[in-house]
Amino acid sequence: MDITGLIIFLAIGAVSGWLAGTLMKGGGFGLLGNIVVGIIGAVVGGFVFGFLGIKAGGLIGSIITATVGAALLLFIVRLIKKA
């Protein structure tokens, strides 16, 4: 991965983490927090979408996949925190 790919990867993570935080009514988590939530969310979203047989390609597809995964991640974390 070259430097441009890394910057795009981190930008998608930041955007999707921020979107997931906003959707889940938690607000942003700061730049680093958004990137971490977005990257982990991309892994979760890729697994879930792959399991369901959904293929999301391109920049918008990547952001949607990562956002859905990050929102799911935040939902699970909140369930665990309540218990």
C-alpha angles and dihedrals in degrees: 000000000000126000093266092054091048092051091049090048092052092044092053089049092051094047095045093045091051092047092049091049090051093046092048092050092243099111123220124325098211124268097291093042091050091050093050093046090046095049094047088044090054090056092047092044092047090052094047095044091046091050090052092046095244117145116202115184135177131032097300091046090052092050092048092048093048093045094050091047092047092049089050090048092051091047092053092046090052091049090052093047091053093052 
